[in-house]
Amino acid sequence: MTAPMAIPPDDKDWTWVLSRPCAECGFDAVSFPRERVGAMVRDTAAAWHTLLAGDATGDATGDATRPDRLTQRPSATVWSPLEYACHVRDVYRIYDERLELMLTRDDPLYQNWDQDASAVTDRYNEQSPATVERELAEAAARLADRFDTVSGDQWSRPGRRSDGKRFTIESFARYMIHDPIHHLHDVGYPT
């Protein structure tokens, strides 16, 4: 099986979600309670579990009756549900690493992550949905647990992306949680 073509890179600066609701998915990061980020990570992981294990109604026969439903791209320039799930798994992993840095170091600079290159290099669309679901659940649990430890002045601890964007743990949390919610919207999961 050959790897699907890379999709055009998403070069938008999505930090605008920190100042207004997302017109596409409807999520409002501005008013989302920061203390609920851990719970929302768990909720989104549960939704991705349902999507990977069956169809959006929870029908576990989804894979047997429509084997291509997870790997089929809606167009050549849009990821498949499996590719989005792999991306979300990796978001949880990377943001857990970044959150740990923000909690343990003063104003860390995060390593760059090219999500589009990861999709191609790691052959997202050829990974096992069951493995991706398990890994996504594990990564979400670690990240949610770490967010659950944040309190008080820790919400103000800073960190920086390689492009110079600055975050506090609070803005970082609000920015991050939009990603898995938005991608559930992208794959048509009822949110």
Contacts in CASP RR format, 6 or more apart in sequence:
PFRMAT RR
TARGET T0000
AUTHOR 0000-0000-0000
METHOD contacts of the structure
MODEL  1
MTAPMAIPPDDKDWTWVLSRPCAECGFDAVSFPRERVGAMVRDTAAAWHT
LLAGDATGDATGDATRPDRLTQRPSATVWSPLEYACHVRDVYRIYDERLE
LMLTRDDPLYQNWDQDASAVTDRYNEQSPATVERELAEAAARLADRFDTV
SGDQWSRPGRRSDGKRFTIESFARYMIHDPIHHLHDVGYPT
1 126 0 8 1.000
3 120 0 8 1.000
3 123 0 8 1.000
3 125 0 8 1.000
3 126 0 8 1.000
4 73 0 8 1.000
4 80 0 8 1.000
4 83 0 8 1.000
4 125 0 8 1.000
5 76 0 8 1.000
6 116 0 8 1.000
6 119 0 8 1.000
6 120 0 8 1.000
7 76 0 8 1.000
7 77 0 8 1.000
7 78 0 8 1.000
7 79 0 8 1.000
7 116 0 8 1.000
7 119 0 8 1.000
8 77 0 8 1.000
9 116 0 8 1.000
10 115 0 8 1.000
10 116 0 8 1.000
13 165 0 8 1.000
14 175 0 8 1.000
14 178 0 8 1.000
14 179 0 8 1.000
15 165 0 8 1.000
15 175 0 8 1.000
17 27 0 8 1.000
17 29 0 8 1.000
17 174 0 8 1.000
17 175 0 8 1.000
17 178 0 8 1.000
18 29 0 8 1.000
18 30 0 8 1.000
18 171 0 8 1.000
18 174 0 8 1.000
18 175 0 8 1.000
19 30 0 8 1.000
20 30 0 8 1.000
21 27 0 8 1.000
21 28 0 8 1.000
21 29 0 8 1.000
21 30 0 8 1.000
22 28 0 8 1.000
22 29 0 8 1.000
22 178 0 8 1.000
22 182 0 8 1.000
24 182 0 8 1.000
24 185 0 8 1.000
25 178 0 8 1.000
25 181 0 8 1.000
25 182 0 8 1.000
25 184 0 8 1.000
25 185 0 8 1.000
25 186 0 8 1.000
25 191 0 8 1.000
26 185 0 8 1.000
27 177 0 8 1.000
27 178 0 8 1.000
27 181 0 8 1.000
27 182 0 8 1.000
29 174 0 8 1.000
29 175 0 8 1.000
29 177 0 8 1.000
29 178 0 8 1.000
30 174 0 8 1.000
32 40 0 8 1.000
32 174 0 8 1.000
32 177 0 8 1.000
34 150 0 8 1.000
34 155 0 8 1.000
34 170 0 8 1.000
34 173 0 8 1.000
34 174 0 8 1.000
37 144 0 8 1.000
37 147 0 8 1.000
37 173 0 8 1.000
37 174 0 8 1.000
37 176 0 8 1.000
37 177 0 8 1.000
38 143 0 8 1.000
38 144 0 8 1.000
38 145 0 8 1.000
38 147 0 8 1.000
38 148 0 8 1.000
39 144 0 8 1.000
40 177 0 8 1.000
40 181 0 8 1.000
41 92 0 8 1.000
41 140 0 8 1.000
41 143 0 8 1.000
41 144 0 8 1.000
41 147 0 8 1.000
41 177 0 8 1.000
41 180 0 8 1.000
42 140 0 8 1.000
42 141 0 8 1.000
42 144 0 8 1.000
44 88 0 8 1.000
44 140 0 8 1.000
44 177 0 8 1.000
44 180 0 8 1.000
44 181 0 8 1.000
44 184 0 8 1.000
45 92 0 8 1.000
45 136 0 8 1.000
45 137 0 8 1.000
45 140 0 8 1.000
45 141 0 8 1.000
45 144 0 8 1.000
45 180 0 8 1.000
47 184 0 8 1.000
47 189 0 8 1.000
47 191 0 8 1.000
48 85 0 8 1.000
48 88 0 8 1.000
48 133 0 8 1.000
48 136 0 8 1.000
48 180 0 8 1.000
48 184 0 8 1.000
49 133 0 8 1.000
49 136 0 8 1.000
49 137 0 8 1.000
50 56 0 8 1.000
50 58 0 8 1.000
50 189 0 8 1.000
51 81 0 8 1.000
51 85 0 8 1.000
51 184 0 8 1.000
51 187 0 8 1.000
51 189 0 8 1.000
52 70 0 8 1.000
52 81 0 8 1.000
52 82 0 8 1.000
52 85 0 8 1.000
52 129 0 8 1.000
52 130 0 8 1.000
52 132 0 8 1.000
52 133 0 8 1.000
52 136 0 8 1.000
53 60 0 8 1.000
53 129 0 8 1.000
53 133 0 8 1.000
54 60 0 8 1.000
54 61 0 8 1.000
54 62 0 8 1.000
54 63 0 8 1.000
55 62 0 8 1.000
55 66 0 8 1.000
55 69 0 8 1.000
56 188 0 8 1.000
56 189 0 8 1.000
56 190 0 8 1.000
62 69 0 8 1.000
63 69 0 8 1.000
63 70 0 8 1.000
63 129 0 8 1.000
69 81 0 8 1.000
70 80 0 8 1.000
70 81 0 8 1.000
70 82 0 8 1.000
70 85 0 8 1.000
70 129 0 8 1.000
71 80 0 8 1.000
71 81 0 8 1.000
71 82 0 8 1.000
71 125 0 8 1.000
72 80 0 8 1.000
73 79 0 8 1.000
73 80 0 8 1.000
73 83 0 8 1.000
73 125 0 8 1.000
74 80 0 8 1.000
78 186 0 8 1.000
79 87 0 8 1.000
79 119 0 8 1.000
79 124 0 8 1.000
79 186 0 8 1.000
80 125 0 8 1.000
81 187 0 8 1.000
82 124 0 8 1.000
82 125 0 8 1.000
82 127 0 8 1.000
82 129 0 8 1.000
82 132 0 8 1.000
83 119 0 8 1.000
83 124 0 8 1.000
83 125 0 8 1.000
84 183 0 8 1.000
84 186 0 8 1.000
84 187 0 8 1.000
85 129 0 8 1.000
85 132 0 8 1.000
85 133 0 8 1.000
85 136 0 8 1.000
86 119 0 8 1.000
86 122 0 8 1.000
86 124 0 8 1.000
86 127 0 8 1.000
86 132 0 8 1.000
87 115 0 8 1.000
87 118 0 8 1.000
87 119 0 8 1.000
87 124 0 8 1.000
87 183 0 8 1.000
88 136 0 8 1.000
88 179 0 8 1.000
88 180 0 8 1.000
88 183 0 8 1.000
89 132 0 8 1.000
89 135 0 8 1.000
89 136 0 8 1.000
89 139 0 8 1.000
90 113 0 8 1.000
90 115 0 8 1.000
90 118 0 8 1.000
90 139 0 8 1.000
91 176 0 8 1.000
91 179 0 8 1.000
91 180 0 8 1.000
92 136 0 8 1.000
92 139 0 8 1.000
92 140 0 8 1.000
92 142 0 8 1.000
92 143 0 8 1.000
92 180 0 8 1.000
93 139 0 8 1.000
93 143 0 8 1.000
94 113 0 8 1.000
95 143 0 8 1.000
95 172 0 8 1.000
95 176 0 8 1.000
96 139 0 8 1.000
96 142 0 8 1.000
96 143 0 8 1.000
96 146 0 8 1.000
98 108 0 8 1.000
98 110 0 8 1.000
98 159 0 8 1.000
98 172 0 8 1.000
99 143 0 8 1.000
99 146 0 8 1.000
99 147 0 8 1.000
99 150 0 8 1.000
99 169 0 8 1.000
99 172 0 8 1.000
100 146 0 8 1.000
101 108 0 8 1.000
101 110 0 8 1.000
101 159 0 8 1.000
102 108 0 8 1.000
102 157 0 8 1.000
102 158 0 8 1.000
102 159 0 8 1.000
102 167 0 8 1.000
102 169 0 8 1.000
102 172 0 8 1.000
103 146 0 8 1.000
103 149 0 8 1.000
103 150 0 8 1.000
103 154 0 8 1.000
103 157 0 8 1.000
103 169 0 8 1.000
107 158 0 8 1.000
107 159 0 8 1.000
107 160 0 8 1.000
108 159 0 8 1.000
108 160 0 8 1.000
109 159 0 8 1.000
109 160 0 8 1.000
109 161 0 8 1.000
109 162 0 8 1.000
110 159 0 8 1.000
110 160 0 8 1.000
110 161 0 8 1.000
110 162 0 8 1.000
111 162 0 8 1.000
112 161 0 8 1.000
112 162 0 8 1.000
112 163 0 8 1.000
118 124 0 8 1.000
147 173 0 8 1.000
150 169 0 8 1.000
150 173 0 8 1.000
154 169 0 8 1.000
155 168 0 8 1.000
155 169 0 8 1.000
155 170 0 8 1.000
156 168 0 8 1.000
156 169 0 8 1.000
156 170 0 8 1.000
157 168 0 8 1.000
157 169 0 8 1.000
158 166 0 8 1.000
158 167 0 8 1.000
158 168 0 8 1.000
159 166 0 8 1.000
159 167 0 8 1.000
159 168 0 8 1.000
159 172 0 8 1.000
160 166 0 8 1.000
160 167 0 8 1.000
161 167 0 8 1.000
167 175 0 8 1.000
181 191 0 8 1.000
184 191 0 8 1.000
185 191 0 8 1.000
END
